Amino acid sequence: MTIPDLGSDLIGVALRTAVVYIFLVVGFRLAGKREAGQLSTLDLVVLLVIANGVQNAMVGENTSLLGGLLAATVILALDRGLHFLTERSHRAREVLEGEPAMLVRDGKVLEEVLKREGISPEELGIALREHELMEASEAAYVFLETNGQITVIPRRGRDDDGRAATEVDRKAGRLPETPV
């Protein structure tokens, strides 16, 4: 399979940049939510190497100021366009951003989900400690959000079945209010 060169004139630069941008959006989406969260040293190195590697693919032999500005403009326009699309279409948001993943339910770590999402037990432990919890059993729910952040909802007592009760459950009317 031969991929066309697309040239280095301004139209070629715009097309090359669009292809690289779309490829990277798909690639990072397939890599998982973790890539969108806070960057580790390894994540930062990967981004820097990718940026350097795709720079020539976007502008080709066109090293002019206009070529660089056009590439930047195409990236910003495509980014704005995808944000516009995800704001207006639930399906597009689902495809491009995914859904939050539950990592802990009622104090029990969902090991399969951790593995699928590429979250190590150490990373889960850090997120728990950031919320002043020492172990997963102290959490009602823990979610990996679509932006790569980890949300922790601590336990707030027990419901009638012995499951973790949360303030969310109480406010939703699933549990009675507790006396203050």
C-alpha positions as CSV (number, residue, x, y, z in Angstrom):
1,M,0.0,0.0,0.0
2,T,1.4,3.4,-1.0
3,I,0.5,6.5,0.9
4,P,0.5,9.6,-1.3
5,D,3.1,12.3,-0.4
6,L,0.6,15.2,-0.5
7,G,3.4,17.6,-1.3
8,S,4.7,20.6,0.7
9,D,2.7,23.4,-0.8
10,L,0.2,25.1,1.5
11,I,-2.7,22.8,0.6
12,G,-0.4,19.8,1.1
13,V,0.6,21.2,4.5
14,A,-3.0,21.6,5.5
15,L,-3.9,18.0,4.4
16,R,-0.8,16.5,6.0
17,T,-1.5,18.3,9.3
18,A,-5.1,17.1,9.3
19,V,-4.1,13.5,8.7
20,V,-1.5,13.6,11.5
21,Y,-4.0,15.3,13.9
22,I,-6.7,12.7,13.2
23,F,-4.2,9.9,13.5
24,L,-3.0,11.1,16.9
25,V,-6.6,11.7,18.2
26,V,-7.5,8.1,17.3
27,G,-4.2,6.8,18.6
28,F,-4.4,8.5,22.0
29,R,-8.1,7.4,22.2
30,L,-7.1,3.8,21.7
31,A,-4.3,4.2,24.2
32,G,-6.8,4.8,26.9
33,K,-7.9,7.4,29.4
34,R,-4.7,7.4,31.3
35,E,-2.9,9.3,28.6
36,A,-5.2,12.3,29.1
37,G,-4.6,12.6,32.9
38,Q,-1.6,14.0,34.6
39,L,1.6,13.2,32.8
40,S,4.3,11.0,34.2
41,T,7.9,11.5,33.0
42,L,7.4,8.6,30.5
43,D,4.2,10.1,29.2
44,L,5.9,13.5,28.7
45,V,8.8,11.9,26.8
46,V,6.4,10.1,24.5
47,L,4.6,13.3,23.7
48,L,7.8,15.2,23.0
49,V,9.1,12.4,20.8
50,I,5.8,12.2,18.9
51,A,5.7,16.0,18.5
52,N,9.2,15.9,17.0
53,G,8.5,12.9,14.9
54,V,5.3,14.2,13.3
55,Q,6.5,17.8,12.7
56,N,8.1,16.9,9.4
57,A,5.2,14.7,8.4
58,M,2.9,17.8,8.8
59,V,4.9,20.4,6.9
60,G,7.1,18.2,4.6
61,E,9.8,20.4,3.0
62,N,7.9,23.6,3.7
63,T,9.8,25.2,6.5
64,S,8.4,28.7,5.9
65,L,6.7,30.7,8.6
66,L,3.4,30.6,6.6
67,G,3.6,26.8,6.5
68,G,4.1,26.5,10.3
69,L,1.3,29.0,11.0
70,L,-1.0,27.1,8.6
71,A,-0.2,23.8,10.4
72,A,-1.0,25.4,13.8
73,T,-4.2,26.9,12.4
74,V,-5.4,23.5,11.0
75,I,-4.6,21.9,14.4
76,L,-6.5,24.6,16.3
77,A,-9.5,24.4,13.9
78,L,-9.7,20.7,14.0
79,D,-9.5,20.7,17.8
80,R,-12.2,23.3,18.0
81,G,-14.3,21.4,15.6
82,L,-14.0,18.1,17.6
83,H,-14.9,20.0,20.8
84,F,-17.9,21.5,19.0
85,L,-19.0,18.0,17.8
86,T,-18.6,16.4,21.3
87,E,-20.6,19.2,22.9
88,R,-23.5,18.6,20.6
89,S,-23.5,14.9,20.1
90,H,-23.6,12.3,22.9
91,R,-22.5,9.6,20.4
92,A,-19.5,11.6,19.3
93,R,-18.6,12.3,22.9
94,E,-18.9,8.6,23.7
95,V,-16.7,7.6,20.7
96,L,-14.0,10.3,21.2
97,E,-13.9,10.6,25.0
98,G,-15.3,7.3,26.2
99,E,-17.2,6.7,29.4
100,P,-16.0,6.8,33.0
101,A,-14.7,3.4,34.3
102,M,-15.6,2.2,37.8
103,L,-12.4,1.0,39.5
104,V,-13.8,0.3,42.9
105,R,-17.4,-0.7,43.9
106,D,-18.4,-0.9,47.5
107,G,-14.8,-1.1,48.7
108,K,-13.8,-3.9,46.3
109,V,-11.2,-3.3,43.6
110,L,-12.4,-4.3,40.2
111,E,-9.1,-5.9,39.0
112,E,-10.2,-6.6,35.4
113,V,-11.1,-2.9,35.0
114,L,-7.8,-1.8,36.5
115,K,-5.9,-4.0,34.0
116,R,-8.1,-2.9,31.0
117,E,-7.6,0.8,31.8
118,G,-3.8,0.4,32.5
119,I,-4.1,1.6,36.1
120,S,-1.6,0.1,38.5
121,P,-2.5,-0.7,42.2
122,E,0.1,2.0,43.1
123,E,-1.7,4.6,41.1
124,L,-5.0,3.6,42.7
125,G,-3.3,3.9,46.1
126,I,-2.1,7.4,45.3
127,A,-5.6,8.5,44.3
128,L,-7.1,7.0,47.5
129,R,-4.5,8.7,49.7
130,E,-5.1,12.0,48.0
131,H,-8.7,11.7,49.3
132,E,-7.4,10.7,52.8
133,L,-8.2,7.0,52.4
134,M,-5.6,4.3,53.2
135,E,-7.2,1.4,51.3
136,A,-9.9,0.7,48.7
137,S,-12.2,-0.8,51.4
138,E,-12.7,2.7,52.7
139,A,-14.1,3.9,49.3
140,A,-17.7,3.4,48.2
141,Y,-16.8,4.1,44.5
142,V,-13.7,5.0,42.6
143,F,-13.9,6.1,38.9
144,L,-11.4,6.7,36.2
145,E,-13.0,9.7,34.5
146,T,-12.8,10.4,30.7
147,N,-10.2,13.1,31.3
148,G,-7.9,10.6,33.0
149,Q,-8.5,11.9,36.5
150,I,-9.5,9.5,39.3
151,T,-12.5,10.4,41.4
152,V,-12.9,8.8,44.8
153,I,-16.2,8.7,46.7
154,P,-15.6,7.7,50.3
155,R,-18.0,5.5,52.3
156,R,-20.4,7.3,54.5
157,G,-21.8,4.5,56.7
158,R,-23.9,1.5,55.6
159,D,-27.3,0.9,54.1
160,D,-29.7,-1.8,55.2
161,D,-28.0,-4.4,53.1
162,G,-24.5,-3.6,54.5
163,R,-23.3,-1.9,51.4
164,A,-21.5,1.4,51.5
165,A,-23.8,4.3,51.7
166,T,-22.7,7.6,50.2
167,E,-23.9,11.1,50.3
168,V,-24.9,10.7,46.6
169,D,-27.2,7.8,47.7
170,R,-28.8,9.9,50.4
171,K,-29.3,12.9,48.1
172,A,-30.8,10.7,45.4
173,G,-33.3,9.4,48.0
174,R,-32.0,5.9,48.0
175,L,-31.0,6.1,51.6
176,P,-32.5,8.0,54.6
177,E,-30.8,11.1,55.8
178,T,-28.5,10.5,58.7
179,P,-28.7,12.6,61.9
180,V,-26.0,15.3,62.2
